[in-house]
Amino acid sequence: MNGPRLTSPSLNCRRKMTLACSGDDQCSKKNRDLSQTEDCCELLSRKKSRSVTCTPHGSTSVIGRRREMEDAVTVELGFLSRDSREYDFFGVYDGHGGSRVAYSCRDRLHCLLVKEIEDEIDVETRSEEDWEKVMVACFGKMDEEVNDITANIGSTAVVAVVGEEEVVVANCGDSRAVLSRRGVAVSMSNDHKPDRPDELERIEGAGGRVIDWNGPRVLGVLSTSRSIGDHYLKPFVIPKPEIIVSKRTSADEFLILATDGLWDVVSNEVACQVVRRCLDGRIKRRLQATLNESKFSEAVNQSRAAEAAAALIELAMARGSKDNISVVVVDLNKTRKCTVQ
């Protein structure tokens, strides 16, 4: 079967591309300023200059054809280490009404999750119910923290905790996570759209309405039925995530997290096909030709996972995506030692 054709976007759009992180051969990263609360400072100080088993990954965010960048990405390698078990954290956030909630989630949500896990989960006996409990609590606390920003700003959130034995995905909104397992695209999240039958029933049961205004929207305003923030739309729009826990197997190839700027124009299956070819080195030369003069071409040379993330963005823009686009690709077939600073 012929693969999808990758067409280079305009030079103006390429110049707006920024590489967020790549971790195949370059796994050190700078800590963000998370001094908002004392617990985050303590967590980061414990992580400094640690050697961890790092999962190769790459992430890219572009403003695309929007006037403002409202997406945010978090990559925290070894964000949790307990009883010789190490976990990496990956998150993609798609803001609406502004970027402030998405940026707050970028900086804070993984810190809140560490606190919840340390308080609630015994990593030796953890269960799917335990993960659901801590994720729901974490998203709820994040929602409370952004309550003072403004009432009409919000963000979707899809996050993945990757350990040696499991992959845990929590999703709130219409960003998406997809796992490739033995060549098959496996949905690790379900989009929260207002016209999804169970979401429609929940919204109407709470006294709300879904109105078709350039697509189904909660009260004719918001095109996602769950988010962090958006307090003016509560209780119809809620911050409660749905959680999927998948035990890792030798058949697991890679994980994709992305905002709807990708998924609106690229299917799960096509996205997995592109990433697989990048990780196998089969479309590296073609991609390098289109990105030869872009500001992140050097990083593409260093990480096939970053190359795959960039390839998906190229494809989405070539197919006419009009939104911000953020993509994280996590290679589950490889691990390596790296230093987290």
ABEGO torsion letter per residue (X at the ends): XBBBBBBBBBAAAAAABBBABBAAABABBBBBBAAABAAAAAAAAAABGBBBBBBBBBBBBBAEABABBABBBBBBBGABBBGGBBBBBBBBBBBBGEAAAAAAAAAAAAAAAAAAAAAABBAAABBAAAAAAAAAAAAAAAAAAAAAABAABBBBBBBBBBBAABBBBBBBEABBBBBBBGGBBBBABBBBBAABAAAAAAAAAAGBBBBBBGEBBBGGABABABBBEGAAAOAABBABBBBBBBBBBAABABBBBBBAAAAAABBAAAAAAAAAAAAAGAAAAAAAAAAAABAAAAAAAABAAAAAAAAAAAAAAAAGBABBBBBBBBBAABBBBBBBX
